[in-house]
């Protein structure tokens, strides 16, 4: 099955790259690309039952990392849609489940909450649908482990085109990098002081800015503030659109009230606990 790893990963990246060019997280956009590429045909090869099960498990394992960080929100939504499509189009019976490691559950819950806050309800629906279908298999590790079997682990290579922009800045400008630049700056200033004569510092040699570290840190903080402001504005704009649509629909339709029918358990309990009237008879 190792032969199929690279072709499957290439197909998944091709599908998600097309979805990324739409600049949308709507499921209808992903579904159109899915049908255009005829993606379910990857399960149409002639395989035995055990081979098809192993192939289905491998396909889900390859698609699963696209649902996790460090990918951006759009790619993670596409990864969720991809898992949904692969799960429901696989030919294994019973269906292979999507293995979720416990260490990834917090990131998945945060992704779901962010989707709900941004009112991306199609993402929430697909996730809830997979939960209701019991498509997830919660495990301690993302892959099956074998006892005393030495295998070289194959790491998932992250496609840099799918990275989130704030993640790239965060990985580029780190605390260790700023500390290293500060040490280089101090060493540079010390060398300038050593080659200058006492009382006459060399003012012509200024190859670097003395405030480079502080300026770089402030620029990064401004970028993160701008990124958060842009995201919040897009969420408010989407909320205003949805509220206006709701007002238009509510103006024409009135909410209907339905009487809730008691459950069978409640009705049985009511009948059994009904007080019994005792009639006395005189002989």
Long-range contacts (C-beta under 8 A, 24 or more apart in sequence): 1-54, 1-55, 1-58, 4-55, 4-58, 5-58, 5-62, 5-154, 8-42, 8-58, 8-59, 8-62, 9-62, 11-39, 11-42, 12-62, 12-63, 12-66, 12-82, 13-159, 13-162, 15-39, 15-78, 15-82, 16-66, 16-75, 16-78, 16-79, 16-82, 16-162, 17-161, 17-162, 19-74, 19-75, 19-78, 19-81, 20-74, 20-75, 20-78, 20-161, 20-162, 23-74, 24-74, 25-73, 25-74, 25-77, 25-78, 25-120, 25-122, 25-123, 26-122, 27-81, 27-122, 27-123, 27-125, 27-126, 28-122, 30-78, 30-81, 30-82, 31-81, 34-81, 34-85, 39-85, 39-89, 40-85, 40-89, 43-89, 43-90, 43-91, 44-91, 49-92, 52-91, 52-92, 53-92, 53-96, 56-86, 56-90, 56-91, 56-92, 56-95, 56-96, 57-96, 59-86, 59-90, 60-86, 60-87, 60-90, 60-96, 60-97, 60-98, 60-99, 61-99, 61-142, 61-143, 64-98, 64-99, 64-100, 64-142, 65-156, 66-162, 67-108, 67-111, 68-104, 68-107, 68-108, 69-107, 69-164, 69-167, 70-158, 70-163, 70-164, 70-167, 71-158, 71-162, 71-163, 71-164, 72-162, 72-163, 72-164, 72-165, 72-167, 73-111, 73-114, 73-164, 75-162, 76-111, 77-115, 77-120, 77-123, 80-123, 80-126, 80-127, 81-126, 83-130, 83-135, 84-126, 84-129, 84-130, 87-130, 87-133, 87-135, 95-135, 97-134, 97-135, 97-136, 97-137, 98-130, 98-135, 98-136, 98-137, 99-137, 99-139, 99-142, 99-143, 100-136, 100-137, 100-138, 100-139, 100-142, 101-139, 101-140, 101-141, 101-142, 102-138, 102-139, 102-140, 104-142, 105-138, 117-235, 118-234, 118-235, 118-238, 119-235, 119-238, 119-239, 119-242, 165-227, 166-224, 166-227, 169-220, 169-223, 169-224, 173-216, 173-217, 173-220, 178-213, 178-216, 178-217, 181-212, 181-213, 181-216, 182-213, 185-210, 185-212, 185-213
